[in-house]
Amino acid sequence: MSDSRESVLTELETEGSGEEALLLPCLAGSSCPRDKRNRRNRHSSSSDKDAVASPGAHSGDFNHFPEDPEFADIIQRAEQAIESGVCPERISQGSSGSYFVKDSKGKIIGVFKPKSEEPYGHLNPKWTKYFHKLCCPCCFGRGCLLPNQGYLSEAAASLVDTKLGLGVVPKTKVVYLASETFHYSAIDRAKSRGKKYALEKVPKVGRRFHRVGLPPKVGSFQLFVEGYREADHWLRRFEAEPLPENTRKQLQSQFERLVVLDYVIRNTDRGNDNWLIKYENPGEGIERQKEAEWPESSPDCCIKIAAIDNGLAFPFKHPDEWRAYPFHWAWLPQAKVAFSQETRELVLSRLSDMNFVQDLCEDLYELFKADKGFDKTMFERQMSVMRGQVLNLTQALKDGKSPIQLVQMPRVVVERSRSGGQGRVVTLGNAFTQTFHCKRPFFSSW
């Protein structure tokens, strides 16, 4: 029995949670591992942060959504499916580790993007960004974004979408999930095996572990939307075969909502391959969709847009280094049409209200501060950029401008007032100052 205890202890000595002290008693006159742990904690607080960021027994311990029982039910179904062996499936596309999450029947119900497997995360299972860093280090990453904040950006985009009533972002929240199919380090997997071994061989000891399986990963969970296809597919067809007038107006309205979202959050990664379009016409069958001409439009036809992949938004400064990261929708014909009265009525009254904007910033603060690497100063810089975007968008809506005219407006940062500011500054009341950002990236699109 002493040999088995020694082998278990060897596998668990890197746990860092003090649980190895449960396996062997402290010898008289020797230093107890738990005491060593306590002394070590006096000099370092990183383990405390990790403990906060990593739930104990199950991922469900941190997945509480009392304000949204429908979303909570979906997460519970996902956890039950994983426990029953229906594990998330890694998505082959993209440059990060993202997963289709299924229910117990194998139906896809969401997309999970772990923080540790983001494009520049230390556990990214794909090699694209590694070679990027190796071969072109000067252009590695996006200098205007905080690293490894993609999961927060995804959830924050959903929050902004909800606050503005846009309805184009599938509901997204921060959740914790654990699965064998996620990419874990060899140490995490070894610790998990060691704990299972301890539970099997020394049940009295094993039952006292806080967690036996793999540690849950924090990430964004976005509800899966059905019936949508990449925008590029439909846009090519719309170009060759113009839509009926009523359907075209629906598309324009949805497109303007996408523009509002992307501009407010300053999305740096919006191409025509990462937003989706769903076209439904009750009078059109599946076979009819393959024909060369549109059928006669039904009054009940519906066209919807879904804005996915919002993980590269909320920069702390406007892009001003190598690349401009433009909005690719700015080259579409829909971007040349002035914002409609419907869009102005939907968002203008909210965006022009500084109290609403401040409430939005406070809601985002509550979301972002949960990250263990949260920096209040950098968050305030992110909000300064967002306030500037809101200011420009408000003016463009009042002036009846189009999306293409909007992106051509001078870039603005709206900061909290500070004495001794330099540059061209316009005071906005007693609380904020407006500063024009004149520096442009080396490769600029407009």
C-alpha positions as CSV (number, residue, x, y, z in Angstrom):
1,M,0.0,0.0,0.0
2,S,2.9,2.4,0.7
3,D,4.2,1.9,-2.8
4,S,0.8,2.8,-4.4
5,R,0.6,5.9,-2.2
6,E,4.1,6.9,-3.3
7,S,3.2,6.5,-7.0
8,V,0.0,8.6,-6.6
9,L,1.9,11.3,-4.8
10,T,4.5,11.5,-7.5
11,E,1.9,12.0,-10.2
12,L,0.1,14.7,-8.1
13,E,3.0,16.7,-6.8
14,T,2.4,19.4,-9.4
15,E,-1.2,19.9,-8.4
16,G,-0.6,23.1,-6.5
17,S,-3.9,22.7,-4.5
18,G,-2.5,21.1,-1.4
19,E,-4.4,17.9,-2.1
20,E,-1.3,15.8,-2.0
21,A,-1.2,16.3,1.7
22,L,-4.2,14.1,2.0
23,L,-2.3,11.1,0.6
24,L,0.5,10.8,3.2
25,P,0.6,11.9,6.8
26,C,3.2,14.3,8.0
27,L,6.1,12.6,9.8
28,A,7.2,13.8,13.2
29,G,9.8,16.6,12.9
30,S,9.2,17.0,9.1
31,S,7.7,19.8,7.2
32,C,4.1,19.2,6.2
33,P,3.3,19.9,2.5
34,R,0.3,21.9,3.6
35,D,2.6,24.1,5.7
36,K,4.9,24.6,2.8
37,R,1.8,25.5,0.7
38,N,0.8,28.1,3.3
39,R,4.3,29.7,3.3
40,R,4.4,29.7,-0.5
41,N,1.0,31.5,-0.6
42,R,2.4,34.4,1.4
43,H,4.8,35.2,-1.5
44,S,2.5,34.6,-4.4
45,S,-1.2,35.2,-5.1
46,S,-1.3,33.7,-8.6
47,S,-2.6,30.4,-7.3
48,D,-5.5,32.2,-5.6
49,K,-6.5,33.8,-8.8
50,D,-6.3,30.4,-10.6
51,A,-8.5,28.9,-7.9
52,V,-11.1,31.6,-8.5
53,A,-10.9,31.0,-12.2
54,S,-11.1,27.2,-11.9
55,P,-14.3,25.8,-10.3
56,G,-14.0,22.9,-7.9
57,A,-16.2,19.9,-8.3
58,H,-18.0,20.4,-11.5
59,S,-18.3,23.1,-14.2
60,G,-21.9,23.5,-13.2
61,D,-20.9,25.0,-9.9
62,F,-20.1,28.3,-11.7
63,N,-22.8,28.1,-14.4
64,H,-25.6,29.9,-12.8
65,F,-27.9,32.0,-14.9
66,P,-31.0,32.8,-12.7
67,E,-32.0,35.7,-15.0
68,D,-32.1,33.5,-18.0
69,P,-33.6,30.0,-17.2
70,E,-33.7,29.1,-20.9
71,F,-30.0,29.5,-21.4
72,A,-29.3,27.8,-18.1
73,D,-31.3,24.8,-19.3
74,I,-29.3,24.6,-22.5
75,I,-26.0,24.6,-20.5
76,Q,-27.4,21.9,-18.2
77,R,-28.2,19.8,-21.3
78,A,-24.7,20.3,-22.6
79,E,-23.2,19.2,-19.2
80,Q,-25.4,16.1,-19.1
81,A,-24.4,15.2,-22.6
82,I,-20.7,15.4,-21.8
83,E,-21.2,13.3,-18.7
84,S,-23.0,10.7,-20.8
85,G,-20.2,10.5,-23.3
86,V,-21.5,12.9,-26.0
87,C,-18.5,15.2,-26.1
88,P,-18.0,18.5,-27.9
89,E,-16.5,18.2,-31.4
90,R,-13.6,20.5,-32.5
91,I,-14.4,22.7,-35.4
92,S,-11.9,22.3,-38.2
93,Q,-12.2,25.9,-39.5
94,G,-10.5,28.8,-37.9
95,S,-7.2,29.4,-36.2
96,S,-8.3,28.5,-32.6
97,G,-9.8,25.7,-30.6
98,S,-13.6,26.1,-30.9
99,Y,-16.1,23.3,-30.4
100,F,-19.6,22.3,-31.5
101,V,-21.4,21.4,-28.2
102,K,-24.2,18.8,-28.5
103,D,-27.1,17.6,-26.3
104,S,-27.5,13.9,-25.3
105,K,-29.2,13.2,-28.7
106,G,-26.2,14.5,-30.6
107,K,-27.9,17.7,-31.8
108,I,-25.6,20.8,-31.9
109,I,-26.9,23.3,-29.4
110,G,-23.9,25.8,-29.1
111,V,-20.4,26.8,-30.0
112,F,-17.9,26.9,-27.1
113,K,-14.6,28.8,-27.4
114,P,-12.3,28.2,-24.4
115,K,-10.0,31.1,-23.4
116,S,-6.9,28.9,-23.2
117,E,-7.4,27.8,-26.8
118,E,-7.9,31.2,-28.4
119,P,-5.7,32.2,-31.4
120,Y,-2.8,33.3,-29.2
121,G,-3.7,31.1,-26.2
122,H,-1.0,28.8,-24.7
123,L,-3.2,25.7,-25.4
124,N,-4.3,26.6,-29.0
125,P,-4.5,23.1,-30.7
126,K,-3.9,24.6,-34.1
127,W,-0.5,25.6,-35.5
128,T,-1.5,28.5,-37.7
129,K,-0.7,31.2,-35.1
130,Y,2.5,29.4,-34.0
131,F,3.9,29.6,-37.5
132,H,2.7,33.2,-37.7
133,K,4.6,34.1,-34.6
134,L,7.7,32.1,-35.8
135,C,7.9,33.4,-39.3
136,C,6.5,37.0,-38.9
137,P,7.0,38.1,-35.3
138,C,6.7,41.8,-36.2
139,C,3.1,41.3,-37.3
140,F,2.2,38.8,-34.7
141,G,-1.1,39.5,-32.9
142,R,-3.2,42.7,-33.0
143,G,-1.5,45.5,-31.2
144,C,-4.8,47.3,-30.5
145,L,-6.4,44.3,-28.7
146,L,-5.8,42.9,-25.2
147,P,-4.5,39.3,-25.6
148,N,-6.6,36.3,-24.7
149,Q,-9.8,38.4,-24.2
150,G,-11.7,36.9,-27.1
151,Y,-14.2,35.0,-24.9
152,L,-15.1,38.2,-23.1
153,S,-15.4,40.0,-26.4
154,E,-17.9,37.4,-27.7
155,A,-20.0,37.7,-24.6
156,A,-19.8,41.5,-24.6
157,A,-20.9,41.7,-28.2
158,S,-24.0,39.8,-27.2
159,L,-24.6,42.2,-24.3
160,V,-24.3,45.2,-26.6
161,D,-26.7,43.6,-29.1
162,T,-29.2,43.0,-26.3
163,K,-29.0,46.5,-24.9
164,L,-29.5,48.1,-28.3
165,G,-32.3,45.7,-29.3
166,L,-30.5,44.7,-32.5
167,G,-31.2,41.0,-32.4
168,V,-28.3,39.9,-34.7
169,V,-25.9,38.2,-32.2
170,P,-26.9,34.7,-31.1
171,K,-27.1,34.8,-27.3
172,T,-23.6,34.4,-25.8
173,K,-22.4,34.1,-22.2
174,V,-19.3,33.1,-20.3
175,V,-19.5,29.5,-19.1
176,Y,-17.3,26.7,-17.7
177,L,-17.1,23.3,-19.4
178,A,-14.8,20.3,-19.1
179,S,-14.4,17.6,-21.7
180,E,-11.9,15.0,-22.8
181,T,-12.0,16.4,-26.3
182,F,-10.7,19.8,-25.2
183,H,-7.0,20.5,-25.5
184,Y,-5.4,20.1,-22.1
185,S,-1.7,20.1,-21.1
186,A,0.0,16.7,-20.4
187,I,0.2,17.8,-16.7
188,D,-3.5,18.4,-16.4
189,R,-4.3,15.0,-17.9
190,A,-1.7,13.3,-15.7
191,K,-3.2,14.9,-12.6
192,S,-6.6,13.7,-13.6
193,R,-5.4,10.2,-14.1
194,G,-3.6,10.3,-10.8
195,K,-6.7,11.4,-8.9
196,K,-8.8,8.7,-10.6
197,Y,-6.2,6.2,-9.6
198,A,-6.3,7.5,-6.0
199,L,-10.1,7.3,-5.9
200,E,-9.9,3.7,-7.1
201,K,-7.1,2.5,-4.9
202,V,-7.5,4.6,-1.8
203,P,-11.2,5.6,-1.8
204,K,-11.1,7.3,1.6
205,V,-8.5,9.7,0.3
206,G,-9.8,10.0,-3.2
207,R,-13.3,11.1,-2.0
208,R,-11.7,14.2,-0.4
209,F,-10.4,15.7,-3.6
210,H,-12.3,18.8,-4.7
211,R,-12.2,17.6,-8.4
212,V,-11.3,14.3,-9.9
213,G,-11.7,14.9,-13.6
214,L,-10.2,17.4,-15.9
215,P,-10.4,21.1,-14.8
216,P,-13.2,23.0,-16.4
217,K,-12.3,25.6,-19.0
218,V,-13.7,29.1,-19.0
219,G,-14.9,30.4,-22.4
220,S,-17.7,31.8,-24.4
221,F,-20.8,29.7,-25.2
222,Q,-22.9,30.9,-28.2
223,L,-26.2,29.4,-29.0
224,F,-26.2,27.5,-32.3
225,V,-28.3,29.0,-35.1
226,E,-29.9,26.7,-37.7
227,G,-30.7,27.4,-41.3
228,Y,-28.0,30.0,-41.8
229,R,-25.3,30.1,-44.5
230,E,-22.2,32.2,-44.9
231,A,-23.1,35.7,-46.1
232,D,-20.7,35.4,-49.0
233,H,-22.9,32.6,-50.5
234,W,-26.0,34.7,-50.5
235,L,-24.4,38.0,-51.4
236,R,-23.1,36.5,-54.6
237,R,-26.6,35.2,-55.5
238,F,-28.2,38.5,-54.5
239,E,-25.8,40.3,-56.9
240,A,-26.7,38.1,-59.8
241,E,-30.4,37.9,-59.0
242,P,-31.8,41.0,-57.3
243,L,-34.2,40.4,-54.5
244,P,-37.9,41.4,-54.5
245,E,-38.4,44.9,-53.1
246,N,-39.9,43.8,-49.7
247,T,-37.2,41.2,-49.1
248,R,-34.5,43.7,-50.1
249,K,-35.7,46.1,-47.5
250,Q,-35.6,43.4,-44.9
251,L,-32.0,42.6,-45.9
252,Q,-31.1,46.3,-45.7
253,S,-32.6,46.7,-42.3
254,Q,-30.7,43.6,-41.0
255,F,-27.5,44.8,-42.6
256,E,-27.8,48.2,-40.9
257,R,-28.1,46.4,-37.5
258,L,-24.9,44.5,-38.3
259,V,-23.2,47.8,-39.1
260,V,-24.3,49.4,-35.8
261,L,-23.0,46.5,-33.8
262,D,-19.7,46.2,-35.5
263,Y,-19.1,50.0,-35.4
264,V,-19.9,50.3,-31.7
265,I,-17.7,47.4,-30.6
266,R,-15.1,48.3,-33.3
267,N,-14.9,44.8,-34.6
268,T,-11.5,44.2,-36.2
269,D,-12.4,40.9,-37.8
270,R,-15.5,41.3,-39.9
271,G,-15.3,39.6,-43.3
272,N,-18.1,38.2,-45.4
273,D,-17.2,34.7,-44.1
274,N,-18.0,35.3,-40.5
275,W,-21.5,36.7,-40.6
276,L,-24.5,34.6,-41.7
277,I,-27.7,35.0,-43.6
278,K,-30.9,33.0,-43.4
279,Y,-33.4,33.3,-46.2
280,E,-36.8,31.7,-45.7
281,N,-39.7,31.8,-48.2
282,P,-42.7,29.6,-47.5
283,G,-43.4,29.5,-51.3
284,E,-40.0,28.3,-52.2
285,G,-39.1,24.6,-51.9
286,I,-35.6,23.1,-51.5
287,E,-35.5,22.2,-55.2
288,R,-36.7,25.7,-56.2
289,Q,-33.7,27.3,-54.3
290,K,-31.4,25.7,-56.9
291,E,-33.1,27.3,-59.9
292,A,-31.7,30.3,-61.7
293,E,-34.5,32.7,-60.8
294,W,-36.2,33.7,-57.5
295,P,-39.7,32.6,-57.0
296,E,-42.4,35.2,-56.5
297,S,-41.8,36.5,-53.1
298,S,-44.3,35.5,-50.4
299,P,-45.6,38.1,-47.8
300,D,-44.3,35.7,-45.2
301,C,-40.7,35.5,-46.5
302,C,-38.0,36.3,-44.0
303,I,-34.4,37.2,-44.2
304,K,-32.2,37.3,-41.1
305,I,-28.6,38.1,-40.3
306,A,-26.5,36.5,-37.5
307,A,-23.3,38.2,-36.4
308,I,-20.9,35.5,-35.2
309,D,-17.2,35.5,-34.5
310,N,-17.1,38.7,-32.4
311,G,-13.9,37.7,-30.4
312,L,-11.6,40.4,-31.9
313,A,-13.5,43.5,-30.8
314,F,-13.3,46.1,-28.1
315,P,-9.8,47.5,-28.8
316,F,-8.1,49.8,-26.3
317,K,-6.9,52.0,-29.1
318,H,-7.8,52.6,-32.8
319,P,-5.6,50.4,-35.1
320,D,-2.6,52.6,-35.9
321,E,0.3,50.2,-36.5
322,W,0.5,47.9,-39.6
323,R,-3.0,47.1,-40.5
324,A,-6.3,49.0,-40.4
325,Y,-8.6,46.0,-39.9
326,P,-11.4,47.5,-42.0
327,F,-15.1,46.5,-42.0
328,H,-15.4,44.4,-45.2
329,W,-19.1,45.1,-45.4
330,A,-18.1,48.7,-46.3
331,W,-17.5,47.6,-49.9
332,L,-21.0,46.1,-50.3
333,P,-23.7,48.0,-52.2
334,Q,-25.9,48.0,-49.1
335,A,-23.3,50.2,-47.4
336,K,-23.9,53.0,-49.9
337,V,-27.6,53.4,-48.8
338,A,-28.3,55.9,-46.1
339,F,-29.4,54.6,-42.7
340,S,-33.2,54.0,-42.7
341,Q,-35.7,55.7,-40.5
342,E,-36.3,52.3,-38.8
343,T,-32.7,52.0,-37.7
344,R,-32.6,55.6,-36.5
345,E,-35.7,55.1,-34.4
346,L,-34.3,51.8,-33.0
347,V,-31.0,53.1,-31.7
348,L,-30.6,56.9,-32.0
349,S,-32.5,57.8,-28.8
350,R,-30.4,55.3,-26.8
351,L,-27.0,56.1,-28.2
352,S,-27.6,59.9,-27.8
353,D,-28.4,59.4,-24.1
354,M,-25.1,59.6,-22.1
355,N,-26.8,57.9,-19.2
356,F,-27.6,54.9,-21.4
357,V,-24.0,54.8,-22.6
358,Q,-22.7,54.9,-19.1
359,D,-25.0,52.1,-18.0
360,L,-23.7,50.1,-20.9
361,C,-20.1,50.7,-19.8
362,E,-21.0,49.6,-16.3
363,D,-22.6,46.4,-17.5
364,L,-19.5,45.7,-19.6
365,Y,-17.4,46.4,-16.5
366,E,-19.3,43.7,-14.5
367,L,-18.6,41.3,-17.4
368,F,-14.9,42.1,-18.0
369,K,-13.8,42.3,-14.3
370,A,-14.5,38.5,-13.8
371,D,-11.3,37.8,-15.8
372,K,-8.3,37.1,-13.5
373,G,-6.1,39.4,-15.7
374,F,-8.6,42.3,-15.6
375,D,-6.9,45.8,-15.7
376,K,-9.2,48.7,-14.9
377,T,-7.0,51.2,-16.7
378,M,-7.0,49.2,-19.9
379,F,-10.7,48.6,-19.6
380,E,-11.3,52.4,-19.4
381,R,-9.2,52.8,-22.6
382,Q,-11.5,50.2,-24.3
383,M,-14.5,52.2,-23.2
384,S,-13.0,55.4,-24.4
385,V,-12.7,53.9,-27.9
386,M,-16.3,52.6,-27.7
387,R,-17.7,56.0,-26.6
388,G,-15.9,57.6,-29.5
389,Q,-17.6,55.1,-31.9
390,V,-20.9,55.8,-30.3
391,L,-20.4,59.6,-30.7
392,N,-19.6,59.2,-34.4
393,L,-22.5,56.8,-35.0
394,T,-24.9,59.1,-33.3
395,Q,-23.8,62.0,-35.5
396,A,-24.0,59.9,-38.7
397,L,-27.6,58.8,-37.9
398,K,-28.6,62.4,-37.2
399,D,-27.0,63.6,-40.5
400,G,-28.6,60.8,-42.5
401,K,-25.3,59.3,-43.6
402,S,-24.6,55.9,-45.1
403,P,-22.4,53.1,-43.6
404,I,-19.6,53.9,-46.0
405,Q,-19.7,57.6,-44.9
406,L,-19.7,56.5,-41.3
407,V,-16.5,54.6,-41.6
408,Q,-14.9,57.6,-43.3
409,M,-15.5,59.9,-40.4
410,P,-12.5,61.0,-38.2
411,R,-11.7,58.5,-35.5
412,V,-12.5,59.7,-32.0
413,V,-11.7,58.7,-28.5
414,V,-13.9,60.0,-25.6
415,E,-12.1,59.9,-22.3
416,R,-12.9,60.9,-18.8
417,S,-11.8,64.4,-18.3
418,R,-8.2,64.9,-17.0
419,S,-6.4,68.1,-16.3
420,G,-3.4,68.8,-18.5
421,G,-4.7,67.1,-21.7
422,Q,-2.9,67.9,-24.9
423,G,-4.0,68.1,-28.5
424,R,-7.2,69.1,-30.1
425,V,-9.7,68.5,-27.3
426,V,-13.4,69.4,-27.1
427,T,-15.1,69.3,-23.7
428,L,-18.2,67.1,-23.6
429,G,-19.9,68.5,-20.5
430,N,-18.0,68.2,-17.3
431,A,-17.3,64.5,-17.4
432,F,-15.7,63.6,-20.8
433,T,-13.3,65.0,-23.4
434,Q,-13.3,64.2,-27.1
435,T,-9.9,63.6,-28.8
436,F,-9.4,63.0,-32.5
437,H,-7.1,60.1,-33.3
438,C,-5.0,61.2,-36.3
439,K,-2.3,58.4,-36.5
440,R,-3.1,55.9,-39.2
441,P,-1.8,52.4,-39.8
442,F,0.9,51.7,-42.4
443,F,-1.7,49.9,-44.6
444,S,-4.8,52.0,-44.6
445,S,-8.0,51.3,-46.5
446,W,-9.6,54.8,-46.2
